Amino acid sequence: MLKALVTVVLIVMVNMVQSEEESDGVLDGKKHVRVINDLNDGILVYLHCRSKDDDLGEHVLGNGQFQEWSFKDNIGDTTLFWCSMEAYAVQMSFDIYSAKADDTKCDKQCYRSLRTDGAYFYNEFQNTWEKRLSWNIPKPPTSAKP
């Protein structure tokens, strides 16, 4: 009887692991980070994000464009992604996702908005945007027409 019970438990555990590996839905435990260029005025954002294990490469984002990626937090909740950004001669480096800081802010949708006055992080639980970083990206001069 005990041998049969252990066999059933092992089969269920194997099926759960396989289902988790194949899953990409709401219950899969993945975080989805999206960083969007909300600067307007045609300002491009040069964004290069990475973690200890992954280099996501440099992306050039026009207004309204975004970079996004998905992952699962590691077991120790030390997952950290950071980005370097350049936009209209302003350069910054900052944490874009930290498991410890963002655990109470986003469960699945970890959205970030880069704006002229700073970076805003979406609080999924309160349905609000919170300013976490400050900078001042000036409006580009308009070309004078003859």
TORMARDO-422622 format. One record per residue: x, y, z of N, C-alpha, C in turn; residue number from 1. Coordinates in Angstrom, 1 decimal. Example, Ala and Ser with C-alpha at 12.3 -4.5 7.8 and 13.67 -1.06 7.14 Angstrom:
BEGIN
r n.x->13.2	n.y->-5.7	n.z->7.8	ca.x->12.3	ca.y->-4.5	ca.z->7.8	c.x->13.2	c.y->-3.3	c.z->7.8	pos->1
r n.x->12.8	n.y->-2.2	n.z->7.1	ca.x->13.7	ca.y->-1.1	ca.z->7.1	c.x->12.9	c.y->0.0	c.z->7.9	pos->2
***
This chain:
BEGIN
r n.x->0.8	n.y->-1.2	n.z->0.0	ca.x->0.0	ca.y->0.0	ca.z->0.0	c.x->0.9	c.y->1.3	c.z->0.0	pos->1
r n.x->1.9	n.y->1.3	n.z->0.8	ca.x->2.8	ca.y->2.4	ca.z->0.9	c.x->3.5	c.y->2.6	c.z->-0.4	pos->2
r n.x->3.9	n.y->1.5	n.z->-1.0	ca.x->4.7	ca.y->1.6	ca.z->-2.3	c.x->3.7	c.y->2.2	c.z->-3.4	pos->3
r n.x->2.5	n.y->1.8	n.z->-3.4	ca.x->1.6	ca.y->2.4	ca.z->-4.4	c.x->1.3	c.y->3.9	c.z->-4.1	pos->4
r n.x->1.2	n.y->4.3	n.z->-2.9	ca.x->1.0	ca.y->5.7	ca.z->-2.5	c.x->2.2	c.y->6.5	c.z->-3.0	pos->5
r n.x->3.4	n.y->6.0	n.z->-2.7	ca.x->4.6	ca.y->6.7	ca.z->-3.1	c.x->4.7	c.y->6.9	c.z->-4.6	pos->6
r n.x->4.3	n.y->5.8	n.z->-5.3	ca.x->4.3	ca.y->5.8	ca.z->-6.8	c.x->3.3	c.y->6.9	c.z->-7.3	pos->7
r n.x->2.2	n.y->6.9	n.z->-6.7	ca.x->1.2	ca.y->7.9	ca.z->-7.2	c.x->1.7	c.y->9.3	c.z->-6.9	pos->8
r n.x->2.2	n.y->9.6	n.z->-5.7	ca.x->2.8	ca.y->10.9	ca.z->-5.4	c.x->3.9	c.y->11.3	c.z->-6.4	pos->9
r n.x->4.8	n.y->10.4	n.z->-6.7	ca.x->5.8	ca.y->10.7	ca.z->-7.6	c.x->5.3	c.y->11.0	c.z->-9.0	pos->10
r n.x->4.3	n.y->10.3	n.z->-9.5	ca.x->3.7	ca.y->10.5	ca.z->-10.8	c.x->3.0	c.y->11.9	c.z->-10.8	pos->11
r n.x->2.3	n.y->12.3	n.z->-9.7	ca.x->1.7	ca.y->13.6	ca.z->-9.6	c.x->2.8	c.y->14.7	c.z->-9.7	pos->12
r n.x->3.8	n.y->14.5	n.z->-8.9	ca.x->4.9	ca.y->15.5	ca.z->-8.9	c.x->5.6	c.y->15.7	c.z->-10.2	pos->13
r n.x->5.8	n.y->14.6	n.z->-10.9	ca.x->6.4	ca.y->14.7	ca.z->-12.3	c.x->5.5	c.y->15.4	c.z->-13.2	pos->14
r n.x->4.2	n.y->15.1	n.z->-13.2	ca.x->3.2	ca.y->15.8	ca.z->-14.0	c.x->3.2	c.y->17.3	c.z->-13.7	pos->15
r n.x->3.3	n.y->17.6	n.z->-12.4	ca.x->3.2	ca.y->19.1	ca.z->-12.0	c.x->4.4	c.y->19.8	c.z->-12.6	pos->16
r n.x->5.6	n.y->19.2	n.z->-12.5	ca.x->6.8	ca.y->19.8	ca.z->-13.0	c.x->6.7	c.y->20.0	c.z->-14.5	pos->17
r n.x->6.3	n.y->19.0	n.z->-15.3	ca.x->6.1	ca.y->19.0	ca.z->-16.7	c.x->5.1	c.y->20.1	c.z->-17.1	pos->18
r n.x->4.0	n.y->20.2	n.z->-16.4	ca.x->3.0	ca.y->21.2	ca.z->-16.7	c.x->3.5	c.y->22.6	c.z->-16.4	pos->19
r n.x->4.3	n.y->22.8	n.z->-15.4	ca.x->4.9	ca.y->24.1	ca.z->-15.1	c.x->5.8	c.y->24.5	c.z->-16.2	pos->20
r n.x->6.6	n.y->23.6	n.z->-16.7	ca.x->7.6	ca.y->23.9	ca.z->-17.8	c.x->6.9	c.y->24.2	c.z->-19.1	pos->21
r n.x->5.8	n.y->23.6	n.z->-19.3	ca.x->5.0	ca.y->23.9	ca.z->-20.6	c.x->4.1	c.y->25.1	c.z->-20.5	pos->22
r n.x->3.8	n.y->25.5	n.z->-19.3	ca.x->2.8	ca.y->26.6	ca.z->-19.1	c.x->3.4	c.y->27.9	c.z->-19.4	pos->23
r n.x->2.6	n.y->28.8	n.z->-19.9	ca.x->2.9	ca.y->30.2	ca.z->-20.1	c.x->1.7	c.y->31.1	c.z->-19.9	pos->24
r n.x->0.9	n.y->30.7	n.z->-19.0	ca.x->-0.4	ca.y->31.4	ca.z->-18.7	c.x->-0.3	c.y->32.2	c.z->-17.4	pos->25
r n.x->-1.4	n.y->32.6	n.z->-16.9	ca.x->-1.5	ca.y->33.4	ca.z->-15.8	c.x->-1.0	c.y->32.7	c.z->-14.5	pos->26
r n.x->-1.1	n.y->31.4	n.z->-14.4	ca.x->-0.7	ca.y->30.7	ca.z->-13.2	c.x->0.8	c.y->30.2	c.z->-13.3	pos->27
r n.x->1.5	n.y->30.6	n.z->-14.3	ca.x->2.9	ca.y->30.1	ca.z->-14.4	c.x->3.9	c.y->30.7	c.z->-13.6	pos->28
r n.x->3.6	n.y->31.8	n.z->-12.8	ca.x->4.6	ca.y->32.4	ca.z->-11.9	c.x->5.5	c.y->33.3	c.z->-12.6	pos->29
r n.x->5.4	n.y->33.6	n.z->-13.9	ca.x->6.3	ca.y->34.5	ca.z->-14.6	c.x->6.0	c.y->35.9	c.z->-14.3	pos->30
r n.x->7.0	n.y->36.7	n.z->-14.3	ca.x->6.9	ca.y->38.2	ca.z->-14.2	c.x->7.1	c.y->38.7	c.z->-15.7	pos->31
r n.x->6.4	n.y->39.7	n.z->-16.0	ca.x->6.5	ca.y->40.3	ca.z->-17.4	c.x->6.9	c.y->41.8	c.z->-17.2	pos->32
r n.x->8.1	n.y->42.1	n.z->-17.5	ca.x->8.6	ca.y->43.5	ca.z->-17.4	c.x->8.4	c.y->44.1	c.z->-18.8	pos->33
r n.x->7.8	n.y->45.3	n.z->-18.8	ca.x->7.7	ca.y->46.1	ca.z->-20.0	c.x->8.2	c.y->47.5	c.z->-19.7	pos->34
r n.x->9.2	n.y->48.0	n.z->-20.5	ca.x->9.7	ca.y->49.3	ca.z->-20.3	c.x->9.3	c.y->50.1	c.z->-21.6	pos->35
r n.x->8.5	n.y->51.2	n.z->-21.4	ca.x->8.0	ca.y->51.9	ca.z->-22.6	c.x->8.6	c.y->53.3	c.z->-22.6	pos->36
r n.x->8.9	n.y->53.8	n.z->-23.8	ca.x->9.3	ca.y->55.2	ca.z->-24.1	c.x->8.1	c.y->56.1	c.z->-24.1	pos->37
r n.x->7.9	n.y->56.8	n.z->-23.1	ca.x->6.8	ca.y->57.8	ca.z->-23.0	c.x->7.3	c.y->59.2	c.z->-23.0	pos->38
r n.x->8.5	n.y->59.4	n.z->-23.7	ca.x->9.1	ca.y->60.7	ca.z->-23.6	c.x->8.5	c.y->61.8	c.z->-24.6	pos->39
r n.x->7.8	n.y->61.3	n.z->-25.7	ca.x->7.2	ca.y->62.2	ca.z->-26.7	c.x->8.3	c.y->63.0	c.z->-27.4	pos->40
r n.x->7.9	n.y->64.0	n.z->-28.2	ca.x->8.8	ca.y->64.9	ca.z->-29.0	c.x->9.8	c.y->64.2	c.z->-29.8	pos->41
r n.x->9.6	n.y->62.9	n.z->-30.2	ca.x->10.5	ca.y->62.2	ca.z->-31.0	c.x->11.8	c.y->61.8	c.z->-30.4	pos->42
r n.x->11.9	n.y->61.8	n.z->-29.1	ca.x->13.1	ca.y->61.5	ca.z->-28.4	c.x->13.3	c.y->60.0	c.z->-28.3	pos->43
r n.x->14.4	n.y->59.5	n.z->-28.8	ca.x->14.7	ca.y->58.1	ca.z->-28.8	c.x->15.3	c.y->57.7	c.z->-27.4	pos->44
r n.x->15.0	n.y->56.5	n.z->-27.0	ca.x->15.6	ca.y->56.0	ca.z->-25.8	c.x->16.5	c.y->54.8	c.z->-26.2	pos->45
r n.x->17.8	n.y->54.9	n.z->-25.8	ca.x->18.7	ca.y->53.8	ca.z->-26.0	c.x->18.8	c.y->53.0	c.z->-24.7	pos->46
r n.x->18.2	n.y->51.8	n.z->-24.7	ca.x->18.0	ca.y->51.1	ca.z->-23.4	c.x->18.8	c.y->49.7	c.z->-23.5	pos->47
r n.x->19.6	n.y->49.5	n.z->-22.5	ca.x->20.3	ca.y->48.2	ca.z->-22.4	c.x->20.1	c.y->47.6	c.z->-21.0	pos->48
r n.x->19.3	n.y->46.5	n.z->-21.0	ca.x->19.0	ca.y->45.9	ca.z->-19.7	c.x->19.7	c.y->44.5	c.z->-19.6	pos->49
r n.x->19.9	n.y->44.2	n.z->-18.3	ca.x->20.6	ca.y->42.9	ca.z->-18.1	c.x->20.4	c.y->42.4	c.z->-16.6	pos->50
r n.x->20.7	n.y->41.2	n.z->-16.4	ca.x->20.7	ca.y->40.7	ca.z->-15.0	c.x->22.1	c.y->40.0	c.z->-14.9	pos->51
r n.x->22.3	n.y->39.3	n.z->-13.7	ca.x->23.5	ca.y->38.6	ca.z->-13.5	c.x->23.7	c.y->37.5	c.z->-14.6	pos->52
r n.x->22.6	n.y->36.9	n.z->-15.0	ca.x->22.7	ca.y->35.8	ca.z->-15.9	c.x->22.3	c.y->36.1	c.z->-17.4	pos->53
r n.x->21.6	n.y->37.2	n.z->-17.6	ca.x->21.1	ca.y->37.5	ca.z->-18.9	c.x->21.4	c.y->38.9	c.z->-19.4	pos->54
r n.x->21.9	n.y->39.0	n.z->-20.6	ca.x->22.1	ca.y->40.3	ca.z->-21.2	c.x->21.0	c.y->40.5	c.z->-22.3	pos->55
r n.x->20.1	n.y->41.4	n.z->-22.1	ca.x->19.0	ca.y->41.5	ca.z->-23.1	c.x->19.3	c.y->42.4	c.z->-24.3	pos->56
r n.x->20.5	n.y->42.9	n.z->-24.3	ca.x->21.0	ca.y->43.7	ca.z->-25.5	c.x->20.5	c.y->45.1	c.z->-25.5	pos->57
r n.x->21.0	n.y->45.9	n.z->-26.4	ca.x->20.6	ca.y->47.3	ca.z->-26.5	c.x->19.4	c.y->47.4	c.z->-27.5	pos->58
r n.x->18.5	n.y->48.2	n.z->-27.1	ca.x->17.3	ca.y->48.4	ca.z->-27.9	c.x->17.1	c.y->49.9	c.z->-28.1	pos->59
r n.x->16.7	n.y->50.3	n.z->-29.2	ca.x->16.4	ca.y->51.7	ca.z->-29.5	c.x->14.9	c.y->51.8	c.z->-29.6	pos->60
r n.x->14.3	n.y->52.6	n.z->-28.7	ca.x->12.9	ca.y->52.7	ca.z->-28.6	c.x->12.4	c.y->54.1	c.z->-29.0	pos->61
r n.x->11.6	n.y->54.1	n.z->-30.0	ca.x->10.9	ca.y->55.4	ca.z->-30.4	c.x->9.7	c.y->55.6	c.z->-29.5	pos->62
r n.x->9.1	n.y->56.7	n.z->-29.6	ca.x->8.0	ca.y->57.0	ca.z->-28.7	c.x->6.9	c.y->56.0	c.z->-28.8	pos->63
r n.x->6.4	n.y->55.5	n.z->-27.7	ca.x->5.4	ca.y->54.5	ca.z->-27.6	c.x->5.9	c.y->53.1	c.z->-27.8	pos->64
r n.x->7.2	n.y->52.9	n.z->-28.2	ca.x->7.7	ca.y->51.5	ca.z->-28.3	c.x->8.2	c.y->51.0	c.z->-27.0	pos->65
r n.x->8.3	n.y->49.7	n.z->-26.8	ca.x->8.7	ca.y->49.2	ca.z->-25.6	c.x->9.6	c.y->48.0	c.z->-25.8	pos->66
r n.x->10.3	n.y->47.6	n.z->-24.7	ca.x->11.1	ca.y->46.4	ca.z->-24.6	c.x->10.4	c.y->45.6	c.z->-23.5	pos->67
r n.x->10.3	n.y->44.3	n.z->-23.7	ca.x->9.7	ca.y->43.5	ca.z->-22.6	c.x->10.4	c.y->42.1	c.z->-22.6	pos->68
r n.x->10.3	n.y->41.5	n.z->-21.4	ca.x->10.8	ca.y->40.2	ca.z->-21.3	c.x->10.1	c.y->39.5	c.z->-20.1	pos->69
r n.x->10.2	n.y->38.2	n.z->-20.0	ca.x->9.5	ca.y->37.4	ca.z->-19.0	c.x->10.5	c.y->36.5	c.z->-18.3	pos->70
r n.x->10.3	n.y->36.2	n.z->-17.1	ca.x->11.2	ca.y->35.4	ca.z->-16.3	c.x->10.5	c.y->34.9	c.z->-15.0	pos->71
r n.x->11.1	n.y->34.0	n.z->-14.3	ca.x->10.6	ca.y->33.6	ca.z->-13.0	c.x->11.6	c.y->34.1	c.z->-11.9	pos->72
r n.x->11.1	n.y->34.6	n.z->-10.8	ca.x->12.0	ca.y->35.0	ca.z->-9.7	c.x->12.8	c.y->33.7	c.z->-9.3	pos->73
r n.x->14.0	n.y->33.9	n.z->-8.8	ca.x->14.8	ca.y->32.8	ca.z->-8.3	c.x->14.3	c.y->32.5	c.z->-6.9	pos->74
r n.x->14.7	n.y->31.3	n.z->-6.4	ca.x->14.2	ca.y->30.8	ca.z->-5.1	c.x->14.5	c.y->31.8	c.z->-4.0	pos->75
r n.x->15.6	n.y->32.4	n.z->-4.0	ca.x->16.0	ca.y->33.3	ca.z->-2.9	c.x->15.4	c.y->34.7	c.z->-3.0	pos->76
r n.x->14.6	n.y->34.9	n.z->-4.0	ca.x->14.0	ca.y->36.3	ca.z->-4.2	c.x->15.1	c.y->37.3	c.z->-4.3	pos->77
r n.x->16.2	n.y->37.0	n.z->-5.0	ca.x->17.2	ca.y->38.0	ca.z->-5.3	c.x->17.3	c.y->38.4	c.z->-6.8	pos->78
r n.x->16.3	n.y->38.0	n.z->-7.5	ca.x->16.3	ca.y->38.4	ca.z->-8.9	c.x->16.4	c.y->39.9	c.z->-9.1	pos->79
r n.x->17.3	n.y->40.3	n.z->-10.0	ca.x->17.6	ca.y->41.8	ca.z->-10.2	c.x->17.9	c.y->42.0	c.z->-11.7	pos->80
r n.x->17.2	n.y->42.9	n.z->-12.3	ca.x->17.5	ca.y->43.4	ca.z->-13.6	c.x->17.8	c.y->44.9	c.z->-13.5	pos->81
r n.x->18.8	n.y->45.4	n.z->-14.2	ca.x->19.1	ca.y->46.8	ca.z->-14.2	c.x->19.3	c.y->47.2	c.z->-15.7	pos->82
r n.x->19.1	n.y->48.5	n.z->-15.9	ca.x->19.2	ca.y->49.1	ca.z->-17.2	c.x->20.1	c.y->50.3	c.z->-17.2	pos->83
r n.x->20.8	n.y->50.5	n.z->-18.3	ca.x->21.4	ca.y->51.8	ca.z->-18.6	c.x->20.6	c.y->52.4	c.z->-19.7	pos->84
r n.x->20.5	n.y->53.7	n.z->-19.7	ca.x->19.6	ca.y->54.4	ca.z->-20.6	c.x->20.3	c.y->55.7	c.z->-21.0	pos->85
r n.x->20.1	n.y->56.0	n.z->-22.3	ca.x->20.5	ca.y->57.3	ca.z->-22.8	c.x->19.3	c.y->57.9	c.z->-23.6	pos->86
r n.x->19.0	n.y->59.1	n.z->-23.3	ca.x->17.9	ca.y->59.8	ca.z->-24.0	c.x->18.2	c.y->61.3	c.z->-24.1	pos->87
r n.x->18.4	n.y->61.8	n.z->-25.3	ca.x->18.7	ca.y->63.2	ca.z->-25.5	c.x->19.8	c.y->63.7	c.z->-24.5	pos->88
r n.x->20.9	n.y->63.0	n.z->-24.6	ca.x->22.1	ca.y->63.4	ca.z->-23.8	c.x->22.0	c.y->63.2	c.z->-22.3	pos->89
r n.x->20.9	n.y->62.6	n.z->-21.8	ca.x->20.8	ca.y->62.3	ca.z->-20.4	c.x->21.1	c.y->60.8	c.z->-20.3	pos->90
r n.x->22.1	n.y->60.4	n.z->-19.4	ca.x->22.4	ca.y->59.0	ca.z->-19.2	c.x->22.1	c.y->58.6	c.z->-17.7	pos->91
r n.x->21.6	n.y->57.5	n.z->-17.6	ca.x->21.2	ca.y->57.0	ca.z->-16.3	c.x->21.4	c.y->55.4	c.z->-16.2	pos->92
r n.x->21.7	n.y->54.9	n.z->-15.1	ca.x->21.6	ca.y->53.5	ca.z->-14.8	c.x->20.8	c.y->53.3	c.z->-13.6	pos->93
r n.x->19.9	n.y->52.2	n.z->-13.6	ca.x->19.0	ca.y->52.0	ca.z->-12.5	c.x->18.5	c.y->50.6	c.z->-12.5	pos->94
r n.x->18.0	n.y->50.2	n.z->-11.4	ca.x->17.3	ca.y->48.9	ca.z->-11.2	c.x->15.9	c.y->49.0	c.z->-11.9	pos->95
r n.x->15.6	n.y->48.1	n.z->-12.8	ca.x->14.3	ca.y->48.1	ca.z->-13.4	c.x->13.4	c.y->47.1	c.z->-12.8	pos->96
r n.x->14.0	n.y->46.0	n.z->-12.2	ca.x->13.2	ca.y->45.1	ca.z->-11.5	c.x->14.0	c.y->44.5	c.z->-10.4	pos->97
r n.x->13.5	n.y->44.5	n.z->-9.2	ca.x->14.1	ca.y->43.8	ca.z->-8.0	c.x->13.1	c.y->43.0	c.z->-7.3	pos->98
r n.x->13.3	n.y->41.7	n.z->-7.2	ca.x->12.3	ca.y->40.8	ca.z->-6.5	c.x->11.9	c.y->41.4	c.z->-5.1	pos->99
r n.x->12.9	n.y->41.8	n.z->-4.4	ca.x->12.6	ca.y->42.3	ca.z->-3.0	c.x->11.8	c.y->43.6	c.z->-3.0	pos->100
r n.x->12.1	n.y->44.5	n.z->-3.9	ca.x->11.4	ca.y->45.8	ca.z->-4.0	c.x->10.0	c.y->45.7	c.z->-4.7	pos->101
r n.x->9.9	n.y->44.8	n.z->-5.7	ca.x->8.7	ca.y->44.8	ca.z->-6.5	c.x->7.7	c.y->43.7	c.z->-6.1	pos->102
r n.x->8.1	n.y->42.8	n.z->-5.2	ca.x->7.2	ca.y->41.8	ca.z->-4.8	c.x->5.8	c.y->42.3	c.z->-4.3	pos->103
r n.x->5.7	n.y->43.4	n.z->-3.7	ca.x->4.5	ca.y->44.0	ca.z->-3.3	c.x->3.9	c.y->44.9	c.z->-4.3	pos->104
r n.x->4.5	n.y->45.1	n.z->-5.4	ca.x->4.1	ca.y->46.1	ca.z->-6.4	c.x->3.5	c.y->45.4	c.z->-7.7	pos->105
r n.x->4.1	n.y->44.3	n.z->-8.0	ca.x->3.6	ca.y->43.6	ca.z->-9.2	c.x->3.7	c.y->42.1	c.z->-9.1	pos->106
r n.x->2.7	n.y->41.4	n.z->-9.5	ca.x->2.6	ca.y->40.0	ca.z->-9.5	c.x->3.0	c.y->39.4	c.z->-10.9	pos->107
r n.x->2.4	n.y->39.9	n.z->-11.9	ca.x->2.6	ca.y->39.5	ca.z->-13.3	c.x->3.0	c.y->40.6	c.z->-14.2	pos->108
r n.x->2.4	n.y->41.8	n.z->-14.0	ca.x->2.6	ca.y->42.9	ca.z->-14.9	c.x->3.5	c.y->44.0	c.z->-14.3	pos->109
r n.x->4.8	n.y->44.0	n.z->-14.6	ca.x->5.7	ca.y->44.9	ca.z->-14.0	c.x->6.1	c.y->45.9	c.z->-15.1	pos->110
r n.x->5.2	n.y->46.9	n.z->-15.3	ca.x->5.3	ca.y->47.9	ca.z->-16.3	c.x->6.1	c.y->49.1	c.z->-15.8	pos->111
r n.x->6.9	n.y->49.7	n.z->-16.7	ca.x->7.7	ca.y->50.8	ca.z->-16.4	c.x->7.5	c.y->51.9	c.z->-17.6	pos->112
r n.x->7.4	n.y->53.1	n.z->-17.2	ca.x->7.2	ca.y->54.2	ca.z->-18.1	c.x->8.3	c.y->55.2	c.z->-18.0	pos->113
r n.x->9.1	n.y->55.4	n.z->-19.1	ca.x->10.2	ca.y->56.4	ca.z->-19.0	c.x->9.6	c.y->57.7	c.z->-19.6	pos->114
r n.x->9.6	n.y->58.7	n.z->-18.7	ca.x->9.0	ca.y->60.0	ca.z->-19.0	c.x->10.1	c.y->61.1	c.z->-18.9	pos->115
r n.x->9.8	n.y->62.3	n.z->-19.4	ca.x->10.8	ca.y->63.4	ca.z->-19.3	c.x->11.2	c.y->63.8	c.z->-17.9	pos->116
r n.x->10.4	n.y->63.5	n.z->-16.9	ca.x->10.8	ca.y->63.9	ca.z->-15.5	c.x->11.2	c.y->62.7	c.z->-14.7	pos->117
r n.x->11.2	n.y->61.5	n.z->-15.3	ca.x->11.7	ca.y->60.3	ca.z->-14.5	c.x->11.0	c.y->59.0	c.z->-14.9	pos->118
r n.x->11.3	n.y->58.0	n.z->-14.2	ca.x->10.7	ca.y->56.7	ca.z->-14.4	c.x->9.6	c.y->56.4	c.z->-13.5	pos->119
r n.x->8.5	n.y->55.9	n.z->-14.1	ca.x->7.3	ca.y->55.5	ca.z->-13.3	c.x->7.1	c.y->54.0	c.z->-13.3	pos->120
r n.x->6.8	n.y->53.4	n.z->-12.2	ca.x->6.6	ca.y->52.0	ca.z->-12.1	c.x->5.1	c.y->51.7	c.z->-11.8	pos->121
r n.x->4.6	n.y->50.8	n.z->-12.5	ca.x->3.1	ca.y->50.5	ca.z->-12.3	c.x->2.9	c.y->49.6	c.z->-11.1	pos->122
r n.x->2.1	n.y->50.0	n.z->-10.2	ca.x->1.7	ca.y->49.2	ca.z->-9.0	c.x->0.4	c.y->48.4	c.z->-9.4	pos->123
r n.x->0.6	n.y->47.2	n.z->-9.7	ca.x->-0.4	ca.y->46.3	ca.z->-10.2	c.x->-1.6	c.y->46.1	c.z->-9.2	pos->124
r n.x->-1.2	n.y->46.1	n.z->-7.9	ca.x->-2.2	ca.y->45.9	ca.z->-6.9	c.x->-3.1	c.y->47.1	c.z->-6.6	pos->125
r n.x->-2.5	n.y->48.3	n.z->-6.8	ca.x->-3.3	ca.y->49.5	ca.z->-6.6	c.x->-3.7	c.y->50.2	c.z->-7.9	pos->126
r n.x->-3.3	n.y->49.7	n.z->-9.0	ca.x->-3.7	ca.y->50.2	ca.z->-10.3	c.x->-3.2	c.y->51.7	c.z->-10.4	pos->127
r n.x->-2.0	n.y->52.0	n.z->-10.0	ca.x->-1.5	ca.y->53.3	ca.z->-10.0	c.x->0.0	c.y->53.3	c.z->-10.5	pos->128
r n.x->0.4	n.y->54.5	n.z->-11.0	ca.x->1.8	ca.y->54.7	ca.z->-11.4	c.x->2.6	c.y->55.4	c.z->-10.3	pos->129
r n.x->3.7	n.y->54.9	n.z->-9.9	ca.x->4.5	ca.y->55.5	ca.z->-8.9	c.x->5.9	c.y->56.0	c.z->-9.4	pos->130
r n.x->6.2	n.y->57.2	n.z->-9.2	ca.x->7.5	ca.y->57.8	ca.z->-9.7	c.x->8.6	c.y->57.3	c.z->-8.8	pos->131
r n.x->9.6	n.y->56.5	n.z->-9.3	ca.x->10.7	ca.y->56.0	ca.z->-8.5	c.x->12.0	c.y->56.6	c.z->-8.8	pos->132
r n.x->12.1	n.y->57.2	n.z->-10.0	ca.x->13.4	ca.y->57.8	ca.z->-10.4	c.x->13.1	c.y->59.2	c.z->-11.0	pos->133
r n.x->14.0	n.y->60.1	n.z->-10.7	ca.x->13.9	ca.y->61.5	ca.z->-11.3	c.x->15.0	c.y->61.8	c.z->-12.2	pos->134
r n.x->14.7	n.y->62.5	n.z->-13.3	ca.x->15.7	ca.y->63.2	ca.z->-14.2	c.x->14.9	c.y->64.2	c.z->-14.9	pos->135
r n.x->15.7	n.y->65.0	n.z->-15.7	ca.x->15.1	ca.y->66.0	ca.z->-16.5	c.x->15.6	c.y->65.9	c.z->-17.9	pos->136
r n.x->14.8	n.y->65.4	n.z->-18.8	ca.x->15.1	ca.y->65.3	ca.z->-20.2	c.x->14.5	c.y->66.5	c.z->-20.9	pos->137
r n.x->15.3	n.y->67.4	n.z->-21.4	ca.x->14.7	ca.y->68.7	ca.z->-22.0	c.x->14.0	c.y->68.4	c.z->-23.3	pos->138
r n.x->13.1	n.y->69.2	n.z->-23.6	ca.x->12.4	ca.y->69.1	ca.z->-24.9	c.x->13.4	c.y->69.6	c.z->-26.0	pos->139
r n.x->13.5	n.y->68.8	n.z->-27.1	ca.x->14.4	ca.y->69.2	ca.z->-28.2	c.x->13.9	c.y->70.5	c.z->-28.8	pos->140
r n.x->14.9	n.y->71.3	n.z->-29.2	ca.x->14.5	ca.y->72.6	ca.z->-29.9	c.x->13.8	c.y->72.3	c.z->-31.2	pos->141
r n.x->12.9	n.y->73.1	n.z->-31.5	ca.x->12.2	ca.y->73.0	ca.z->-32.8	c.x->13.0	c.y->73.7	c.z->-33.9	pos->142
r n.x->13.1	n.y->73.1	n.z->-35.0	ca.x->13.9	ca.y->73.7	ca.z->-36.1	c.x->13.1	c.y->74.9	c.z->-36.6	pos->143
r n.x->13.8	n.y->76.0	n.z->-36.8	ca.x->13.2	ca.y->77.2	ca.z->-37.3	c.x->13.0	c.y->77.1	c.z->-38.8	pos->144
r n.x->11.8	n.y->77.4	n.z->-39.2	ca.x->11.4	ca.y->77.3	ca.z->-40.6	c.x->11.7	c.y->78.7	c.z->-41.3	pos->145
r n.x->12.3	n.y->78.6	n.z->-42.5	ca.x->12.7	ca.y->79.9	ca.z->-43.2	c.x->11.5	c.y->80.6	c.z->-43.7	pos->146
***
